[in-house]
């Protein structure tokens, strides 16, 4: 076993010192804007893993986003104790391991509903628009809304309205319309026509 108990070496480096791995098998250009949104919201909280020569072991997407945002310095953790083979293996592991676990969907939906109640931008959870629609607009999602509200499913369908911003699911409206918990789009909810305008 090569497990090391040495203290983690975390430093702050100029972004220009980091060298992306030329053969990185992950295609992530399409995800850069989403990572930029994440960094703007939460900050750059997950260091890149690097070698002393600047080679990036993990964090290519975060690095691209930081450069796009004009961030000059980022936190890094040095991984010089790894062999070349371990570096290659870890690059694959760190991406593949994110797919090992499954979601407990009932609990996930309740967490999303809590965030929605707090008027938090659900796109910052990492789920895309279709995934969020599937979680929050299907029959099971309606039951979770009822449970979260402490009432019956019928009560929840009458009283809970989901507001989705086009493309962002900010909790306002979806495709320019307010969507009721039943999944139907009423002409007017609660007698307030002005709230249906963008």
C-alpha positions in Angstrom: 0.0 0.0 0.0 1.4 3.4 -1.0 -1.0 5.5 1.0 0.7 8.7 2.1 0.1 10.4 5.4 2.3 13.4 4.4 0.6 16.8 4.8 -1.2 18.0 1.6 0.8 20.7 -0.1 -1.7 23.4 -1.2 -0.3 26.5 -2.8 -1.6 29.5 -4.8 -0.1 29.7 -8.3 -0.3 32.1 -11.2 -2.7 30.6 -13.7 0.0 30.9 -16.3 2.1 28.3 -14.6 -0.4 25.5 -15.3 0.0 23.4 -18.3 -3.0 21.3 -19.5 -2.4 17.7 -20.3 -2.3 17.5 -24.1 -4.0 14.1 -24.2 -6.8 14.8 -21.8 -9.5 12.4 -22.9 -12.4 14.5 -21.5 -14.2 16.8 -24.0 -15.3 19.7 -21.8 -15.4 22.8 -24.0 -19.2 22.8 -24.0 -19.2 22.8 -20.2 -17.0 25.9 -19.7 -19.8 28.4 -19.4 -21.5 26.3 -16.8 -18.3 26.0 -14.8 -17.9 29.8 -15.1 -21.4 30.3 -13.5 -20.4 27.9 -10.7 -17.2 29.8 -9.9 -19.0 33.1 -10.0 -21.5 31.8 -7.5 -19.3 29.7 -5.2 -15.7 30.9 -5.9 -12.8 28.7 -6.9 -13.1 26.3 -4.0 -11.7 23.1 -5.5 -7.9 23.3 -6.2 -6.4 21.9 -9.3 -4.1 18.9 -8.9 -0.7 19.6 -10.5 2.9 18.4 -10.7 5.7 20.8 -9.9 6.5 21.3 -13.6 2.9 22.7 -14.0 1.3 19.7 -15.6 -2.4 19.5 -14.7 -3.5 16.2 -13.2 -7.0 17.2 -12.5 -9.0 20.4 -13.0 -8.8 21.1 -16.7 -12.4 22.3 -16.8 -12.0 24.6 -13.8 -8.8 25.9 -15.3 -10.5 26.8 -18.6 -13.3 28.5 -16.7 -10.8 30.5 -14.6 -9.0 31.7 -17.7 -12.3 32.8 -19.3 -13.2 34.7 -16.1 -9.8 36.4 -16.0 -8.8 34.9 -12.7 -5.0 35.4 -12.2 -4.2 33.0 -9.3 -5.8 29.7 -8.3 -5.2 27.2 -5.6 -3.4 24.0 -6.5 -2.4 20.8 -4.7 0.9 19.2 -5.6 1.0 15.5 -6.5 4.7 15.0 -7.0 4.7 11.8 -5.0 2.7 10.0 -7.7 4.4 7.9 -10.4 3.7 8.7 -14.0 1.4 5.7 -14.1 -0.5 6.9 -11.1 -1.1 10.3 -12.6 -2.5 8.7 -15.8 -4.7 6.4 -13.8 -6.0 9.1 -11.5 -7.0 11.3 -14.4 -9.3 8.5 -15.5 -10.4 7.6 -12.0 -11.4 11.1 -10.9 -13.8 11.5 -13.8 -15.1 8.0 -13.9 -15.7 7.7 -10.2 -18.4 10.4 -10.4 -20.6 7.9 -12.2 -20.2 5.1 -9.6 -23.0 6.2 -7.3 -26.7 6.6 -8.0 -29.2 9.3 -6.7 -31.8 8.6 -4.1 -34.3 10.4 -6.3 -37.0 11.1 -3.6 -34.4 12.8 -1.5 -32.9 14.6 -4.4 -36.2 16.0 -5.4 -36.8 17.3 -1.9 -33.4 19.0 -1.9 -34.2 20.7 -5.3 -37.6 21.8 -4.0 -35.9 23.3 -0.9 -33.6 25.3 -3.2 -36.5 26.4 -5.3 -38.3 27.6 -2.2 -35.2 29.6 -1.4 -35.3 31.2 -4.9 -31.9 29.7 -5.7 -30.9 29.3 -9.3 -31.3 25.5 -9.9 -29.0 25.6 -12.9 -26.2 26.0 -10.4 -26.8 22.5 -9.1 -25.3 21.0 -12.2 -28.5 19.5 -13.6 -29.7 20.6 -17.0 -33.2 21.9 -17.9 -34.6 18.6 -19.0 -33.3 16.8 -15.9 -34.9 19.4 -13.6 -38.1 19.2 -15.5 -38.2 15.5 -15.1 -37.5 15.7 -11.4 -39.9 18.5 -10.6 -42.8 18.1 -13.0 -43.6 14.4 -12.9 -46.1 12.6 -10.6 -43.4 11.6 -8.1 -42.2 15.2 -8.0 -45.7 16.4 -7.2 -45.8 13.9 -4.3 -42.5 15.2 -3.0 -43.8 18.8 -3.1 -46.8 17.7 -1.1 -44.5 16.0 1.5 -42.2 19.0 1.7 -45.2 21.3 2.3 -46.6 19.0 4.9 -49.9 18.6 3.0 -51.7 16.2 0.7 -50.8 15.7 -2.9 -54.1 17.3 -3.9 -53.4 20.4 -1.7 -49.9 20.6 -3.2 -51.3 20.5 -6.7 -53.6 23.4 -6.0 -51.2 25.6 -4.1 -47.7 25.0 -5.4 -46.7 26.7 -8.7 -43.3 26.2 -10.3 -41.7 29.2 -12.0 -39.0 28.4 -14.5 -36.7 30.9 -16.3 -36.1 29.8 -19.9 -32.9 27.8 -20.1 -31.9 28.5 -16.4 -34.7 27.2 -14.2 -34.4 30.1 -11.9 -37.7 29.5 -10.3 -39.7 32.1 -12.2 -41.2 30.8 -15.5 -40.6 28.1 -18.1 -40.7 29.0 -21.8 -42.2 32.3 -20.8 -45.1 30.7 -18.9 -45.8 29.9 -15.3 -46.2 26.2 -14.8 -48.5 24.8 -12.1 -47.6 21.8 -9.9 -50.0 19.8 -12.0 -47.8 20.3 -15.0 -50.5 22.3 -16.8 -50.1 26.0 -17.8 -53.1 28.0 -16.6 -54.0 31.2 -18.3 -54.1 33.0 -14.9 -52.9 31.8 -11.5 -54.3 33.4 -8.3 -56.0 36.1 -10.4 -52.7 37.9 -11.0 -52.2 38.5 -14.7 -49.3 40.9 -14.3 -47.2 38.1 -12.8 -47.4 36.2 -16.1 -45.4 38.8 -18.0 -41.7 38.6 -18.5 
